[in-house]
Structures are given as C-alpha cells and as structure tokens.
Amino acid sequence: MAGKFELYKDKSGEFRFRLKAGNGEIIATSSESYKTKAAAENGIESIKKNAADAKVDDQTD
C-alpha cells in the first residue's frame, strides 16, 4: 500500500495533516495548524512539490 496524507481537525478545530507510510506508521506531521481546509491542502501540495527532490542536509558532524 502506498503512503497517504491524512487531513484532520485538531482539538481546537483547526486543520492539520500527517503523512503515513504504507504500513500505517506516521512519518511526518504538519508543524502548524491551519485555519482553513484549503490552507492545509496547500501545505500538503507544497510538500509534494518541494520534497520530491529534496536533498539530505546531514548536520550530525
């Protein structure tokens, strides 16, 4: 099963999203809440667009 984004409302009634791997594990969450569903959907689209070719910046050294 492929990964998926889940869009949901938090306890304060604002929108958030999380990315789940194919096995159901949460691998990323939105770092902020969004006042509108459309804004949260834009956040998801931004990740899809900008993370596809993202490089790893290893700062452990």
All heavy atoms as a GROMACS GRO file, in nm:
protein
  466
    1MET      N    1   0.084  -0.117   0.000
    1MET     CA    2   0.000   0.000   0.000
    1MET      C    3   0.089   0.125   0.000
    1MET      O    4   0.188   0.132   0.071
    1MET     CB    5  -0.090  -0.001   0.124
    1MET     CG    6  -0.172   0.125   0.135
    1MET     SD    7  -0.218   0.173   0.302
    1MET     CE    8  -0.368   0.104   0.338
    2ALA      N    9   0.053   0.222  -0.079
    2ALA     CA   10   0.128   0.347  -0.086
    2ALA      C   11   0.100   0.434   0.036
    2ALA      O   12  -0.002   0.417   0.103
    2ALA     CB   13   0.091   0.422  -0.213
    3GLY      N   14   0.190   0.527   0.061
    3GLY     CA   15   0.168   0.622   0.169
    3GLY      C   16   0.052   0.714   0.136
    3GLY      O   17   0.005   0.720   0.022
    4LYS      N   18   0.005   0.786   0.238
    4LYS     CA   19  -0.105   0.879   0.216
    4LYS      C   20  -0.099   0.994   0.316
    4LYS      O   21  -0.044   0.980   0.425
    4LYS     CB   22  -0.240   0.808   0.229
    4LYS     CG   23  -0.269   0.757   0.370
    4LYS     CD   24  -0.405   0.690   0.376
    4LYS     CE   25  -0.431   0.635   0.516
    4LYS     NZ   26  -0.561   0.569   0.523
    5PHE      N   27  -0.154   1.106   0.275
    5PHE     CA   28  -0.172   1.220   0.364
    5PHE      C   29  -0.310   1.208   0.427
    5PHE      O   30  -0.408   1.177   0.358
    5PHE     CB   31  -0.165   1.352   0.286
    5PHE     CG   32  -0.026   1.394   0.250
    5PHE    CD1   33   0.028   1.359   0.126
    5PHE    CD2   34   0.051   1.468   0.337
    5PHE    CE1   35   0.156   1.398   0.092
    5PHE    CE2   36   0.180   1.507   0.304
    5PHE     CZ   37   0.232   1.471   0.180
    6GLU      N   38  -0.319   1.232   0.556
    6GLU     CA   39  -0.447   1.240   0.624
    6GLU      C   40  -0.468   1.384   0.668
    6GLU      O   41  -0.381   1.444   0.731
    6GLU     CB   42  -0.449   1.150   0.748
    6GLU     CG   43  -0.448   1.003   0.716
    6GLU     CD   44  -0.457   0.915   0.839
    6GLU    OE1   45  -0.429   0.963   0.952
    6GLU    OE2   46  -0.490   0.798   0.822
    7LEU      N   47  -0.582   1.437   0.634
    7LEU     CA   48  -0.621   1.573   0.671
    7LEU      C   49  -0.725   1.560   0.782
    7LEU      O   50  -0.820   1.483   0.771
    7LEU     CB   51  -0.679   1.642   0.548
    7LEU     CG   52  -0.723   1.786   0.558
    7LEU    CD1   53  -0.607   1.876   0.597
    7LEU    CD2   54  -0.781   1.832   0.425
    8TYR      N   55  -0.705   1.633   0.892
    8TYR     CA   56  -0.796   1.620   1.006
    8TYR      C   57  -0.805   1.752   1.083
    8TYR      O   58  -0.726   1.843   1.061
    8TYR     CB   59  -0.752   1.507   1.098
    8TYR     CG   60  -0.618   1.529   1.165
    8TYR    CD1   61  -0.610   1.580   1.295
    8TYR    CD2   62  -0.499   1.503   1.098
    8TYR    CE1   63  -0.488   1.601   1.356
    8TYR    CE2   64  -0.376   1.524   1.159
    8TYR     CZ   65  -0.371   1.572   1.287
    8TYR     OH   66  -0.249   1.594   1.347
    9LYS      N   67  -0.903   1.759   1.173
    9LYS     CA   68  -0.916   1.874   1.262
    9LYS      C   69  -0.857   1.837   1.398
    9LYS      O   70  -0.878   1.727   1.448
    9LYS     CB   71  -1.062   1.913   1.279
    9LYS     CG   72  -1.118   1.988   1.161
    9LYS     CD   73  -1.256   2.042   1.194
    9LYS     CE   74  -1.309   2.126   1.080
    9LYS     NZ   75  -1.443   2.182   1.112
   10ASP      N   76  -0.781   1.932   1.454
   10ASP     CA   77  -0.724   1.909   1.587
   10ASP      C   78  -0.824   1.947   1.696
   10ASP      O   79  -0.938   1.982   1.667
   10ASP     CB   80  -0.590   1.982   1.602
   10ASP     CG   81  -0.600   2.134   1.593
   10ASP    OD1   82  -0.712   2.189   1.607
   10ASP    OD2   83  -0.496   2.198   1.573
   11LYS      N   84  -0.781   1.939   1.821
   11LYS     CA   85  -0.872   1.966   1.933
   11LYS      C   86  -0.928   2.107   1.933
   11LYS      O   87  -1.034   2.132   1.988
   11LYS     CB   88  -0.801   1.937   2.066
   11LYS     CG   89  -0.773   1.792   2.088
   11LYS     CD   90  -0.700   1.768   2.219
   11LYS     CE   91  -0.669   1.621   2.235
   11LYS     NZ   92  -0.596   1.592   2.358
   12SER      N   93  -0.854   2.200   1.873
   12SER     CA   94  -0.901   2.339   1.870
   12SER      C   95  -0.989   2.367   1.748
   12SER      O   96  -1.033   2.479   1.729
   12SER     CB   97  -0.782   2.435   1.871
   12SER     OG   98  -0.708   2.424   1.750
   13GLY      N   99  -1.011   2.264   1.666
   13GLY     CA  100  -1.098   2.281   1.549
   13GLY      C  101  -1.026   2.329   1.424
   13GLY      O  102  -1.090   2.357   1.324
   14GLU      N  103  -0.892   2.341   1.433
   14GLU     CA  104  -0.816   2.384   1.316
   14GLU      C  105  -0.767   2.261   1.240
   14GLU      O  106  -0.770   2.149   1.289
   14GLU     CB  107  -0.702   2.475   1.358
   14GLU     CG  108  -0.753   2.606   1.415
   14GLU     CD  109  -0.647   2.714   1.427
   14GLU    OE1  110  -0.528   2.682   1.420
   14GLU    OE2  111  -0.686   2.830   1.443
   15PHE      N  112  -0.724   2.284   1.117
   15PHE     CA  113  -0.685   2.175   1.029
   15PHE      C  114  -0.536   2.142   1.041
   15PHE      O  115  -0.453   2.230   1.056
   15PHE     CB  116  -0.718   2.212   0.884
   15PHE     CG  117  -0.865   2.226   0.859
   15PHE    CD1  118  -0.927   2.349   0.874
   15PHE    CD2  119  -0.943   2.116   0.824
   15PHE    CE1  120  -1.063   2.363   0.854
   15PHE    CE2  121  -1.079   2.129   0.803
   15PHE     CZ  122  -1.140   2.253   0.818
   16ARG      N  123  -0.506   2.015   1.033
   16ARG     CA  124  -0.369   1.964   1.033
   16ARG      C  125  -0.363   1.848   0.936
   16ARG      O  126  -0.466   1.796   0.894
   16ARG     CB  127  -0.327   1.916   1.171
   16ARG     CG  128  -0.310   2.028   1.272
   16ARG     CD  129  -0.257   1.972   1.404
   16ARG     NE  130  -0.229   2.080   1.497
   16ARG     CZ  131  -0.112   2.138   1.513
   16ARG    NH1  132  -0.008   2.099   1.444
   16ARG    NH2  133  -0.097   2.236   1.599
   17PHE      N  134  -0.240   1.805   0.906
   17PHE     CA  135  -0.225   1.685   0.826
   17PHE      C  136  -0.108   1.603   0.877
   17PHE      O  137  -0.022   1.652   0.949
   17PHE     CB  138  -0.207   1.718   0.677
   17PHE     CG  139  -0.087   1.804   0.646
   17PHE    CD1  140   0.038   1.746   0.628
   17PHE    CD2  141  -0.099   1.941   0.633
   17PHE    CE1  142   0.149   1.825   0.599
   17PHE    CE2  143   0.011   2.020   0.603
   17PHE     CZ  144   0.135   1.961   0.586
   18ARG      N  145  -0.110   1.477   0.842
   18ARG     CA  146   0.000   1.387   0.872
   18ARG      C  147   0.022   1.299   0.748
   18ARG      O  148  -0.070   1.275   0.672
   18ARG     CB  149  -0.026   1.304   0.996
   18ARG     CG  150  -0.151   1.222   0.990
   18ARG     CD  151  -0.178   1.152   1.125
   18ARG     NE  152  -0.320   1.124   1.137
   18ARG     CZ  153  -0.399   1.165   1.236
   18ARG    NH1  154  -0.350   1.235   1.335
   18ARG    NH2  155  -0.526   1.135   1.238
   19LEU      N  156   0.145   1.254   0.734
   19LEU     CA  157   0.180   1.164   0.626
   19LEU      C  158   0.204   1.027   0.686
   19LEU      O  159   0.281   1.013   0.780
   19LEU     CB  160   0.307   1.215   0.554
   19LEU     CG  161   0.364   1.126   0.444
   19LEU    CD1  162   0.263   1.102   0.334
   19LEU    CD2  163   0.492   1.188   0.389
   20LYS      N  164   0.135   0.928   0.633
   20LYS     CA  165   0.150   0.791   0.682
   20LYS      C  166   0.217   0.706   0.576
   20LYS      O  167   0.186   0.717   0.456
   20LYS     CB  168   0.014   0.730   0.718
   20LYS     CG  169  -0.042   0.783   0.848
   20LYS     CD  170  -0.159   0.699   0.892
   20LYS     CE  171  -0.201   0.734   1.034
   20LYS     NZ  172  -0.312   0.648   1.077
   21ALA      N  173   0.307   0.621   0.619
   21ALA     CA  174   0.372   0.525   0.530
   21ALA      C  175   0.271   0.416   0.493
   21ALA      O  176   0.163   0.407   0.552
   21ALA     CB  177   0.493   0.463   0.600
   22GLY      N  178   0.309   0.334   0.398
   22GLY     CA  179   0.221   0.226   0.354
   22GLY      C  180   0.182   0.130   0.464
   22GLY      O  181   0.075   0.070   0.459
   23ASN      N  182   0.266   0.118   0.567
   23ASN     CA  183   0.235   0.028   0.679
   23ASN      C  184   0.151   0.096   0.788
   23ASN      O  185   0.125   0.038   0.892
   23ASN     CB  186   0.362  -0.029   0.740
   23ASN     CG  187   0.450   0.076   0.805
   23ASN    OD1  188   0.416   0.195   0.810
   23ASN    ND2  189   0.564   0.033   0.857
   24GLY      N  190   0.111   0.221   0.765
   24GLY     CA  191   0.026   0.292   0.860
   24GLY      C  192   0.100   0.377   0.962
   24GLY      O  193   0.038   0.451   1.038
   25GLU      N  194   0.232   0.368   0.964
   25GLU     CA  195   0.310   0.448   1.059
   25GLU      C  196   0.312   0.595   1.017
   25GLU      O  197   0.329   0.626   0.899
   25GLU     CB  198   0.453   0.397   1.066
   25GLU     CG  199   0.462   0.259   1.122
   25GLU     CD  200   0.552   0.248   1.241
   25GLU    OE1  201   0.602   0.351   1.289
   25GLU    OE2  202   0.572   0.135   1.285
   26ILE      N  203   0.298   0.684   1.114
   26ILE     CA  204   0.308   0.828   1.087
   26ILE      C  205   0.455   0.862   1.068
   26ILE      O  206   0.538   0.833   1.155
   26ILE     CB  207   0.248   0.910   1.202
   26ILE    CG1  208   0.099   0.881   1.216
   26ILE    CG2  209   0.273   1.060   1.180
   26ILE    CD1  210   0.036   0.940   1.341
   27ILE      N  211   0.487   0.923   0.953
   27ILE     CA  212   0.627   0.957   0.927
   27ILE      C  213   0.649   1.108   0.920
   27ILE      O  214   0.763   1.153   0.920
   27ILE     CB  215   0.679   0.889   0.799
   27ILE    CG1  216   0.592   0.922   0.678
   27ILE    CG2  217   0.684   0.738   0.820
   27ILE    CD1  218   0.646   0.866   0.547
   28ALA      N  219   0.542   1.186   0.917
   28ALA     CA  220   0.555   1.332   0.919
   28ALA      C  221   0.421   1.393   0.961
   28ALA      O  222   0.316   1.335   0.937
   28ALA     CB  223   0.595   1.386   0.782
   29THR      N  224   0.430   1.509   1.027
   29THR     CA  225   0.309   1.581   1.066
   29THR      C  226   0.327   1.729   1.034
   29THR      O  227   0.439   1.779   1.026
   29THR     CB  228   0.279   1.567   1.217
   29THR    OG1  229   0.390   1.619   1.290
   29THR    CG2  230   0.255   1.423   1.256
   30SER      N  231   0.215   1.798   1.018
   30SER     CA  232   0.224   1.942   0.996
   30SER      C  233   0.274   2.006   1.124
   30SER      O  234   0.236   1.968   1.234
   30SER     CB  235   0.088   2.000   0.956
   30SER     OG  236  -0.013   1.966   1.049
   31SER      N  237   0.362   2.103   1.109
   31SER     CA  238   0.420   2.168   1.227
   31SER      C  239   0.334   2.283   1.277
   31SER      O  240   0.365   2.342   1.380
   31SER     CB  241   0.560   2.219   1.193
   31SER     OG  242   0.553   2.313   1.088
   32GLU      N  243   0.230   2.311   1.204
   32GLU     CA  244   0.139   2.419   1.243
   32GLU      C  245  -0.003   2.377   1.211
   32GLU      O  246  -0.026   2.285   1.134
   32GLU     CB  247   0.174   2.548   1.169
   32GLU     CG  248   0.157   2.536   1.017
   32GLU     CD  249   0.195   2.664   0.944
   32GLU    OE1  250   0.110   2.753   0.938
   32GLU    OE2  251   0.307   2.671   0.893
   33SER      N  252  -0.098   2.446   1.271
   33SER     CA  253  -0.238   2.424   1.236
   33SER      C  254  -0.279   2.531   1.135
   33SER      O  255  -0.215   2.636   1.125
   33SER     CB  256  -0.327   2.429   1.360
   33SER     OG  257  -0.317   2.554   1.423
   34TYR      N  258  -0.382   2.501   1.061
   34TYR     CA  259  -0.430   2.591   0.957
   34TYR      C  260  -0.575   2.627   0.986
   34TYR      O  261  -0.654   2.542   1.027
   34TYR     CB  262  -0.422   2.522   0.820
   34TYR     CG  263  -0.282   2.486   0.779
   34TYR    CD1  264  -0.226   2.364   0.817
   34TYR    CD2  265  -0.205   2.571   0.703
   34TYR    CE1  266  -0.098   2.329   0.780
   34TYR    CE2  267  -0.076   2.538   0.665
   34TYR     CZ  268  -0.023   2.416   0.703
   34TYR     OH  269   0.104   2.382   0.666
   35LYS      N  270  -0.609   2.752   0.964
   35LYS     CA  271  -0.745   2.798   0.993
   35LYS      C  272  -0.847   2.746   0.893
   35LYS      O  273  -0.964   2.730   0.926
   35LYS     CB  274  -0.750   2.950   0.999
   35LYS     CG  275  -0.664   3.006   1.112
   35LYS     CD  276  -0.724   3.130   1.170
   35LYS     CE  277  -0.638   3.184   1.282
   35LYS     NZ  278  -0.651   3.110   1.406
   36THR      N  279  -0.802   2.719   0.769
   36THR     CA  280  -0.894   2.669   0.668
   36THR      C  281  -0.844   2.537   0.610
   36THR      O  282  -0.724   2.510   0.609
   36THR     CB  283  -0.911   2.770   0.551
   36THR    OG1  284  -0.785   2.782   0.482
   36THR    CG2  285  -0.956   2.907   0.602
   37LYS      N  286  -0.938   2.461   0.560
   37LYS     CA  287  -0.904   2.334   0.495
   37LYS      C  288  -0.819   2.360   0.371
   37LYS      O  289  -0.722   2.289   0.346
   37LYS     CB  290  -1.032   2.261   0.458
   37LYS     CG  291  -1.011   2.126   0.398
   37LYS     CD  292  -1.146   2.058   0.371
   37LYS     CE  293  -1.127   1.922   0.310
   37LYS     NZ  294  -1.256   1.856   0.285
   38ALA      N  295  -0.853   2.464   0.297
   38ALA     CA  296  -0.778   2.498   0.176
   38ALA      C  297  -0.632   2.528   0.207
   38ALA      O  298  -0.542   2.489   0.133
   38ALA     CB  299  -0.842   2.616   0.104
   39ALA      N  300  -0.606   2.597   0.318
   39ALA     CA  301  -0.469   2.629   0.356
   39ALA      C  302  -0.392   2.501   0.390
   39ALA      O  303  -0.275   2.486   0.354
   39ALA     CB  304  -0.468   2.725   0.474
   40ALA      N  305  -0.456   2.407   0.458
   40ALA     CA  306  -0.391   2.280   0.490
   40ALA      C  307  -0.363   2.201   0.362
   40ALA      O  308  -0.257   2.141   0.348
   40ALA     CB  309  -0.478   2.198   0.586
   41GLU      N  310  -0.457   2.203   0.270
   41GLU     CA  311  -0.436   2.136   0.142
   41GLU      C  312  -0.320   2.198   0.065
   41GLU      O  313  -0.242   2.127   0.000
   41GLU     CB  314  -0.564   2.138   0.058
   41GLU     CG  315  -0.673   2.050   0.118
   41GLU     CD  316  -0.808   2.066   0.053
   41GLU    OE1  317  -0.841   2.178   0.005
   41GLU    OE2  318  -0.883   1.968   0.049
   42ASN      N  319  -0.306   2.330   0.075
   42ASN     CA  320  -0.191   2.398   0.013
   42ASN      C  321  -0.060   2.352   0.077
   42ASN      O  322   0.042   2.337   0.009
   42ASN     CB  323  -0.204   2.549   0.023
   42ASN     CG  324  -0.306   2.605  -0.073
   42ASN    OD1  325  -0.340   2.544  -0.173
   42ASN    ND2  326  -0.355   2.725  -0.043
   43GLY      N  327  -0.061   2.330   0.208
   43GLY     CA  328   0.057   2.279   0.277
   43GLY      C  329   0.096   2.141   0.227
   43GLY      O  330   0.214   2.113   0.205
   44ILE      N  331  -0.002   2.057   0.206
   44ILE     CA  332   0.023   1.923   0.152
   44ILE      C  333   0.082   1.934   0.012
   44ILE      O  334   0.182   1.868  -0.020
   44ILE     CB  335  -0.106   1.839   0.150
   44ILE    CG1  336  -0.150   1.806   0.294
   44ILE    CG2  337  -0.087   1.712   0.067
   44ILE    CD1  338  -0.289   1.746   0.304
   45GLU      N  339   0.023   2.016  -0.071
   45GLU     CA  340   0.073   2.033  -0.208
   45GLU      C  341   0.215   2.087  -0.210
   45GLU      O  342   0.297   2.049  -0.293
   45GLU     CB  343  -0.021   2.122  -0.290
   45GLU     CG  344  -0.153   2.055  -0.322
   45GLU     CD  345  -0.138   1.920  -0.391
   45GLU    OE1  346  -0.059   1.908  -0.487
   45GLU    OE2  347  -0.206   1.824  -0.348
   46SER      N  348   0.246   2.177  -0.117
   46SER     CA  349   0.381   2.232  -0.108
   46SER      C  350   0.482   2.122  -0.077
   46SER      O  351   0.591   2.119  -0.135
   46SER     CB  352   0.387   2.341  -0.001
   46SER     OG  353   0.518   2.389   0.012
   47ILE      N  354   0.447   2.033   0.013
   47ILE     CA  355   0.537   1.922   0.046
   47ILE      C  356   0.556   1.832  -0.076
   47ILE      O  357   0.668   1.793  -0.109
   47ILE     CB  358   0.485   1.842   0.166
   47ILE    CG1  359   0.499   1.926   0.292
   47ILE    CG2  360   0.559   1.708   0.180
   47ILE    CD1  361   0.436   1.866   0.414
   48LYS      N  362   0.447   1.799  -0.141
   48LYS     CA  363   0.456   1.714  -0.261
   48LYS      C  364   0.548   1.776  -0.365
   48LYS      O  365   0.630   1.708  -0.426
   48LYS     CB  366   0.318   1.691  -0.321
   48LYS     CG  367   0.229   1.599  -0.242
   48LYS     CD  368   0.097   1.586  -0.314
   48LYS     CE  369   0.002   1.491  -0.248
   48LYS     NZ  370  -0.125   1.480  -0.323
   49LYS      N  371   0.534   1.906  -0.384
   49LYS     CA  372   0.611   1.977  -0.487
   49LYS      C  373   0.757   1.994  -0.447
   49LYS      O  374   0.848   1.970  -0.526
   49LYS     CB  375   0.548   2.114  -0.512
   49LYS     CG  376   0.622   2.200  -0.610
   49LYS     CD  377   0.555   2.336  -0.624
   49LYS     CE  378   0.638   2.430  -0.708
   49LYS     NZ  379   0.583   2.565  -0.709
   50ASN      N  380   0.782   2.036  -0.324
   50ASN     CA  381   0.917   2.074  -0.282
   50ASN      C  382   1.002   1.961  -0.225
   50ASN      O  383   1.124   1.973  -0.220
   50ASN     CB  384   0.908   2.188  -0.181
   50ASN     CG  385   0.855   2.314  -0.243
   50ASN    OD1  386   0.911   2.366  -0.338
   50ASN    ND2  387   0.743   2.364  -0.191
   51ALA      N  388   0.940   1.855  -0.180
   51ALA     CA  389   1.016   1.748  -0.116
   51ALA      C  390   1.056   1.636  -0.212
   51ALA      O  391   1.139   1.553  -0.177
   51ALA     CB  392   0.938   1.691   0.001
   52ALA      N  393   0.999   1.633  -0.330
   52ALA     CA  394   1.025   1.522  -0.422
   52ALA      C  395   1.173   1.506  -0.452
   52ALA      O  396   1.224   1.394  -0.460
   52ALA     CB  397   0.947   1.543  -0.551
   53ASP      N  398   1.246   1.615  -0.467
   53ASP     CA  399   1.388   1.609  -0.498
   53ASP      C  400   1.475   1.667  -0.387
   53ASP      O  401   1.590   1.703  -0.410
   53ASP     CB  402   1.416   1.685  -0.629
   53ASP     CG  403   1.345   1.622  -0.747
   53ASP    OD1  404   1.340   1.497  -0.753
   53ASP    OD2  405   1.295   1.696  -0.834
   54ALA      N  406   1.419   1.674  -0.266
   54ALA     CA  407   1.493   1.734  -0.155
   54ALA      C  408   1.617   1.652  -0.121
   54ALA      O  409   1.614   1.530  -0.120
   54ALA     CB  410   1.404   1.746  -0.032
   55LYS      N  411   1.724   1.719  -0.095
   55LYS     CA  412   1.849   1.657  -0.053
   55LYS      C  413   1.852   1.646   0.099
   55LYS      O  414   1.783   1.718   0.169
   55LYS     CB  415   1.969   1.741  -0.100
   55LYS     CG  416   1.971   1.771  -0.248
   55LYS     CD  417   2.001   1.648  -0.330
   55LYS     CE  418   2.017   1.682  -0.475
   55LYS     NZ  419   1.913   1.632  -0.559
   56VAL      N  420   1.934   1.558   0.151
   56VAL     CA  421   1.952   1.544   0.295
   56VAL      C  422   2.068   1.634   0.337
   56VAL      O  423   2.178   1.624   0.282
   56VAL     CB  424   1.982   1.398   0.334
   56VAL    CG1  425   2.013   1.388   0.483
   56VAL    CG2  426   1.866   1.308   0.296
   57ASP      N  427   2.044   1.721   0.432
   57ASP     CA  428   2.148   1.807   0.488
   57ASP      C  429   2.188   1.747   0.622
   57ASP      O  430   2.127   1.775   0.726
   57ASP     CB  431   2.093   1.949   0.505
   57ASP     CG  432   2.195   2.045   0.563
   57ASP    OD1  433   2.315   2.008   0.573
   57ASP    OD2  434   2.156   2.157   0.599
   58ASP      N  435   2.289   1.661   0.621
   58ASP     CA  436   2.333   1.591   0.742
   58ASP      C  437   2.412   1.687   0.830
   58ASP      O  438   2.524   1.725   0.798
   58ASP     CB  439   2.419   1.471   0.702
   58ASP     CG  440   2.459   1.387   0.823
   58ASP    OD1  441   2.435   1.430   0.937
   58ASP    OD2  442   2.516   1.279   0.800
   59GLN      N  443   2.352   1.726   0.942
   59GLN     CA  444   2.415   1.819   1.034
   59GLN      C  445   2.465   1.750   1.161
   59GLN      O  446   2.486   1.813   1.263
   59GLN     CB  447   2.316   1.931   1.068
   59GLN     CG  448   2.275   2.008   0.946
   59GLN     CD  449   2.183   2.124   0.979
   59GLN    OE1  450   2.148   2.149   1.094
   59GLN    NE2  451   2.142   2.196   0.877
   60THR      N  452   2.488   1.620   1.152
   60THR     CA  453   2.531   1.545   1.270
   60THR      C  454   2.682   1.549   1.289
   60THR      O  455   2.731   1.507   1.393
   60THR     CB  456   2.487   1.397   1.260
   60THR    OG1  457   2.544   1.336   1.144
   60THR    CG2  458   2.336   1.387   1.254
   61ASP      N  459   2.754   1.596   1.191
   61ASP     CA  460   2.901   1.601   1.202
   61ASP      C  461   2.947   1.724   1.276
   61ASP      O  462   2.891   1.827   1.274
   61ASP     CB  463   2.965   1.598   1.065
   61ASP     CG  464   2.940   1.466   0.995
   61ASP    OD1  465   2.925   1.364   1.064
   61ASP    OD2  466   2.933   1.466   0.872
   0.00000   0.00000   0.00000
